[in-house]
Amino acid sequence: MKEEQLIKSPDRVKDVGEVFTPKRIVEFMLDQPEITAKINDLPATFLEPSAGEGAFLVEILRRKMDVALLSSHTVQEYGDNALIALSSLYGIEFMEDNVEMLVMNMNEQFLRSYYQGLHQLQPEEDVSELTDGNVLKSAKTLIQANMAQGNALTQLDNQGNPIMFSEWKLLGKQHGFQYVQRLEYTFFAIIEHAQEPVPETPYEEISLFAPPEEKKSSVIREYDPCRLVDIYQTQSKER
Ligand SMILES: C[S@@+](CC[C@H](N)C(=O)[O-])C[C@H]1O[C@@H](n2cnc3c(N)ncnc32)[C@H](O)[C@@H]1O
């Protein structure tokens, strides 16, 4: 069995507390019923503020992709559900080389699960024929937008700019296609709104994006509503 590399160097452990979580611990933690319930709820958001190379986010994605497949009857519906699963996962990581690995690992997991899912949906068909290129392009857009380089404590990236996140607001289906609107906020504004109300139990979910009336004014950029599979090509308008 290949041994997991949990540290890169003693200096990095000292400087940024970089110790990666072993797979069996990740699995044990994600098996907790409260977490499983959120994984089974496709649009329920997860934010990992010290994401490393994605030990948690990649495994959550793998599990959510299974849920996406189970809730889909057609290849088109599976493409939408797979993108909803991916759009719900957010990460912040300070070290640039870790962010590169995080993005690569999320991309790889998405592709692996997507191809496996297509094969399970239509085993007699060639997976390359079933693959929707727009799903793959939109998956890349989601990962680039949702995996941020930055310091979760100062809420700034290494250029000194605010960390930005997009809400992928689901608008419902038309002619079988899921529609979405992308809204961009600073991480600072998201935290500010998410702090109210304070959850009553440790397991109660704080929604990453506050109800519309509270956060409306803090949208920095909004995009035209479009089909979820077309988000890679939507235009934005500054507020
Ligand atoms: C203990 S490791 C855990 C990584 C990953 N969550 C895992 O379980 O494998 C902590 C990670 O947080 C990053 N980090 C440290 N301080 C940070 C900060 N202020 N903001 C964002 N990331 C930070 C480190 O670079 C490191 O990758």
Ligand as a Chemical Component Dictionary entry (heavy atoms), coordinates in Angstrom:
data_LIG
# 
_chem_comp.id                   LIG 
_chem_comp.type                 NON-POLYMER 
_chem_comp.pdbx_formal_charge   0 
_chem_comp.three_letter_code    LIG 
# 
loop_
_chem_comp_atom.comp_id 
_chem_comp_atom.atom_id 
_chem_comp_atom.alt_atom_id 
_chem_comp_atom.type_symbol 
_chem_comp_atom.charge 
_chem_comp_atom.model_Cartn_x 
_chem_comp_atom.model_Cartn_y 
_chem_comp_atom.model_Cartn_z 
_chem_comp_atom.pdbx_ordinal 
LIG C1  C1  C 0  -3.304 21.248 8.897 1  
LIG S1  S1  S 1  -3.206 21.605 7.163 2  
LIG C2  C2  C 0  -4.715 20.827 6.650 3  
LIG C3  C3  C 0  -4.899 20.750 5.153 4  
LIG C4  C4  C 0  -6.136 19.986 4.722 5  
LIG N1  N1  N 0  -7.345 20.552 5.274 6  
LIG C5  C5  C 0  -6.068 18.541 5.125 7  
LIG O1  O1  O 0  -6.827 18.141 6.019 8  
LIG O2  O2  O -1 -5.238 17.815 4.577 9  
LIG C6  C6  C 0  -3.572 23.340 7.165 10 
LIG C7  C7  C 0  -3.534 24.000 5.796 11 
LIG O3  O3  O 0  -3.984 25.339 5.956 12 
LIG C8  C8  C 0  -3.155 26.232 5.259 13 
LIG N2  N2  N 0  -3.214 27.493 5.994 14 
LIG C9  C9  C 0  -2.565 27.862 7.106 15 
LIG N3  N3  N 0  -2.934 29.077 7.537 16 
LIG C10 C10 C 0  -3.904 29.498 6.661 17 
LIG C11 C11 C 0  -4.696 30.678 6.555 18 
LIG N4  N4  N 0  -4.588 31.662 7.435 19 
LIG N5  N5  N 0  -5.579 30.763 5.540 20 
LIG C12 C12 C 0  -5.707 29.754 4.635 21 
LIG N6  N6  N 0  -4.964 28.613 4.682 22 
LIG C13 C13 C 0  -4.081 28.486 5.679 23 
LIG C14 C14 C 0  -1.797 25.577 5.216 24 
LIG O4  O4  O 0  -1.049 26.004 4.104 25 
LIG C15 C15 C 0  -2.174 24.091 5.144 26 
LIG O5  O5  O 0  -2.271 23.652 3.818 27 
# 
loop_
_chem_comp_bond.comp_id 
_chem_comp_bond.atom_id_1 
_chem_comp_bond.atom_id_2 
_chem_comp_bond.value_order 
_chem_comp_bond.pdbx_ordinal 
LIG C1  S1  SING 1  
LIG S1  C2  SING 2  
LIG S1  C6  SING 3  
LIG C2  C3  SING 4  
LIG C3  C4  SING 5  
LIG C4  N1  SING 6  
LIG C4  C5  SING 7  
LIG C5  O1  DOUB 8  
LIG C5  O2  SING 9  
LIG C6  C7  SING 10 
LIG C7  O3  SING 11 
LIG C7  C15 SING 12 
LIG O3  C8  SING 13 
LIG C8  N2  SING 14 
LIG C8  C14 SING 15 
LIG N2  C9  SING 16 
LIG N2  C13 SING 17 
LIG C9  N3  DOUB 18 
LIG N3  C10 SING 19 
LIG C10 C11 SING 20 
LIG C10 C13 DOUB 21 
LIG C11 N4  SING 22 
LIG C11 N5  DOUB 23 
LIG N5  C12 SING 24 
LIG C12 N6  DOUB 25 
LIG N6  C13 SING 26 
LIG C14 O4  SING 27 
LIG C14 C15 SING 28 
LIG C15 O5  SING 29 
# 
